Amino acid sequence: MPASPSLSDNSRYEQACDQAIAMCDGNLRSTIKALIMANEYLEVELEELQAAISAGCVPTQSSRTGSTAA
């Protein structure tokens, strides 16, 4: 069973909720919709990474961050 979040975690979650709601101009329905969409995007990313790893391809961090060469 996972441990309950600490007080600092709870405060961080409260702040994150306030920020998400503010980004959607206080519209709770829009906030929930945006969070669902973000979660679905992350689920797809995770599935793609799991498929790549299963196929023997290991993504490198540099492919995600782009070139840093000047």
N, C-alpha and C positions, 0 to 999 in steps of 0.2 A: 504494500500500500504506500503510495507516495506521501512524503511528509507535507504537512500544511505549509503554505507560504509564510515566510517570516514577515514581520511588520514592515521592513524596508521593501520587500518584494511587493507587498500589498500596496504600499505607497507608490511604488513604481508603476504598478498596474493602474492605479487610480489616475496617475498623471498621464499615462498612455491613453486611457479612455477619454480623459478630458481633451487631449490633443486631437484624437481621432474625431471626436464630436465637433470640436472647433473647426477642423479642416473641412467638415461637411456643413458648415454654417449652422450648427445646432440641430440639424435634421437627423433624428435618431434612425429613421428608416434608411436614409442614405448612408449613414455610418455603418449600419449593419450590412447593407448591400456591399459597400466597399470592402469590408472585412471578409465577407464571404468570397468575393472575387479574388482578393489577395490570397486567401487560403487555398482556393482552387488552383491558382497559378503556382503556388508553392508545391501543392500535391503533384501537379504535372511535372514540375522540375525534378522533384524527388523520384518519380516514376522513371523519368528519362535517365537520371543518374544511376538508378538501380539497374536499369536495362543495360546501360553502357558497361557497368561493372560486371554484370553477368556475362556480357559478351567479351570480356577481357580488356575492355578499353578503360583506362583510368584517366579521367579528366585532370588536366594540370591547372594549377591556379592561374598561371600566366594566360591561359586561354580565356579566362573570365575577366581579367583585369585589363587586358589589352597590352600593347607594347609600351615600354617605358623608355625605349631608346630615343635619343635626341637627334 
